[in-house]
Amino acid sequence: MAFTVSRSTPLAPEVAWSAVTDLAEHTRDVPFTDVQVPAGRLVLGAEVIAWTRLGPLAVADRMLVTALDPGRRLRLVKVGRLLRGWADITVRADPQHPDGALVDWTEELWLPGLRGPTRRLGDRVGPIVFGRVVDAVLARAADDDQDAVQPTRPGSAP
């Protein structure tokens, strides 16, 4: 089972897309982690590495871009030795707010050999961690957009 983080934002879809797919920017919001992306823009087959460091220990979360529909969908598949899974990020126009966007981040992650228990843990912790990341990158984009306000969860007040 995977978890999904959904947000509604007054940001235009292209602005929301740029914010959530600027993976290097996620470094600011994931503790002890530095996200390295290829030079230029994301392309099919590109490798993204999220290095998590705690003192002398470092773990590489290696991901490949396996689907890319610019402005709409990005799929990353985790191919590292320690972490497995995938993330699917989609952005679309918000039918309730014509100038705004809906952002969905769906992810499943696990440790090899321990898929069941670690996947369940990921499903509990993931929405908290990735919800904060999505909220933060959209909030920074909103700060840069004079007409926007903070992102909200669908069905809640801004």
C-alpha positions in Angstrom: 0.0 0.0 0.0 1.2 3.5 -0.7 0.5 6.8 1.0 -0.6 10.0 -0.8 -0.1 13.6 0.3 -2.6 15.9 -1.5 -2.5 19.7 -1.5 -4.6 22.4 -3.1 -2.7 25.6 -3.8 -3.6 28.9 -5.4 -0.4 28.7 -7.3 -0.7 28.2 -11.1 -0.1 24.6 -12.0 3.2 25.4 -13.7 4.5 27.3 -10.6 3.4 24.4 -8.4 5.1 21.9 -10.7 8.3 23.9 -10.6 8.2 24.0 -6.9 7.6 20.3 -6.2 9.9 19.0 -8.8 12.9 21.2 -7.8 14.2 18.2 -6.0 17.4 19.9 -4.8 15.2 22.4 -3.0 13.9 19.5 -0.9 17.2 19.5 0.9 16.0 22.4 3.0 13.1 20.3 4.4 14.4 16.8 4.9 16.6 16.6 8.0 20.2 15.4 7.5 19.6 15.0 3.8 21.2 16.5 0.7 19.4 15.9 -2.6 21.7 15.8 -5.7 20.1 16.2 -9.1 21.7 16.0 -12.6 22.9 19.3 -14.1 20.2 21.0 -16.1 16.7 19.6 -16.0 15.2 16.2 -15.1 15.0 13.8 -18.1 13.9 10.2 -18.4 16.6 7.9 -17.1 18.3 10.6 -14.9 19.5 9.6 -11.5 18.7 11.6 -8.4 20.5 10.8 -5.2 19.3 11.8 -1.7 22.2 11.4 0.7 21.2 11.1 4.3 24.1 11.7 6.7 24.3 11.2 10.5 27.9 11.8 11.6 30.2 9.5 9.7 27.3 7.3 8.4 25.8 8.1 5.0 23.0 6.3 3.1 22.3 7.0 -0.6 18.7 6.9 -1.7 19.2 6.4 -5.4 16.3 7.1 -7.7 15.7 7.0 -11.4 13.3 9.1 -13.4 11.1 6.5 -15.1 8.2 8.7 -16.2 8.2 12.4 -17.0 5.3 14.4 -18.4 6.6 18.0 -17.8 4.1 20.1 -15.9 2.0 17.1 -15.0 3.8 13.9 -13.8 7.1 12.8 -12.4 7.8 9.2 -11.4 10.9 8.2 -9.5 11.8 4.6 -8.8 14.2 3.9 -5.8 17.0 1.6 -7.0 19.4 1.7 -4.1 20.7 -1.2 -2.0 19.0 0.1 1.1 15.8 1.7 0.0 13.3 0.5 -2.5 10.0 1.8 -3.8 8.7 4.6 -5.9 7.3 8.1 -5.8 4.7 9.6 -8.2 4.3 13.4 -8.2 1.3 14.8 -10.2 0.1 18.4 -10.6 -3.1 19.4 -12.3 -5.4 22.4 -12.5 -7.8 22.7 -9.5 -11.3 22.6 -10.8 -12.6 24.5 -7.7 -10.0 27.3 -8.0 -9.5 28.0 -11.8 -6.0 29.6 -11.3 -4.8 27.1 -8.7 -3.4 23.6 -8.7 -3.8 20.2 -7.0 -0.6 18.5 -6.1 -0.5 14.7 -5.3 2.6 13.0 -4.0 2.1 9.2 -3.8 4.9 7.1 -2.6 5.7 3.6 -1.4 9.0 2.7 0.3 10.5 -0.3 2.0 13.8 -2.0 2.9 14.7 -5.0 0.8 13.9 -8.3 2.6 11.6 -6.4 5.0 8.9 -5.1 2.6 5.8 -5.8 4.8 6.9 -4.2 8.1 8.9 -1.3 6.6 6.3 -0.5 4.1 3.7 -0.2 6.9 6.1 2.1 8.8 6.7 4.1 5.6 2.9 4.5 5.1 2.7 6.0 8.6 5.7 8.2 8.7 5.8 9.2 5.0 2.7 11.4 5.0 4.2 13.4 7.8 7.7 13.8 6.3 6.6 14.4 2.7 3.6 16.5 3.7 6.0 18.9 5.4 8.2 18.9 2.3 5.3 19.6 -0.1 3.9 22.3 2.2 7.3 24.0 2.5 8.2 24.0 -1.2 4.8 25.3 -2.1 4.9 27.9 0.7 8.3 29.2 -0.6 6.9 29.4 -4.1 3.8 31.2 -2.7 6.2 33.7 -1.0 7.7 34.4 -4.4 4.2 34.8 -6.0 2.7 38.0 -4.8 -0.9 36.9 -5.5 -0.8 33.4 -3.8 -1.5 32.2 -0.3 -0.4 29.2 1.6 -1.3 25.6 0.3 -4.1 23.8 2.0 -5.3 20.2 2.2 -8.3 19.6 0.0 -11.5 20.2 1.9 -9.9 22.5 4.5 -9.9 26.2 4.8 -6.8 28.1 3.6 
